[in-house]
């Protein structure tokens, strides 16, 4: 598989455990063409100065903020600010933990790039994905086939 079809996810806390080493490793992976994503973004204690230096393509907002954002103003503010931050840094933003239509709709209004969660679909074996996509084709964005593998 071509490297540019892959996205490697690394947790924010792993990056911050050894930021200098992480920067070196992530830079080498990025130079190979592998896309990089910071998973669980917002739960660690990363510095924004590190975020802007890391060769990442995407941040994934932790579900602890996303799941209750329709009912919790503070969570909604954090999600909105993170989407804005990602957009301003030229990063794609994924919201994890989308479990209700209300959260889905709010993320749509905020312009979040991607979403993951049980509202969209339960985890399934790879062998079942094709059938699920065919059954849900009207709801699935046309670009699914053009997205990198996860």
Protein Blocks (a to p, Z undefined) as FASTA:
>chain_A
ZZklpccdddfklmmmmmmlmmmmmmmmmmnopacddehihjaccdfklmmmpccfbdcd
dfklmmmmmmmmklmmmmmmmmmmmmmnopacddehiabfklmmmmmmnopabdcdjklo
ccddfklmmmmmmmmmmmpcfklmmpccZZ
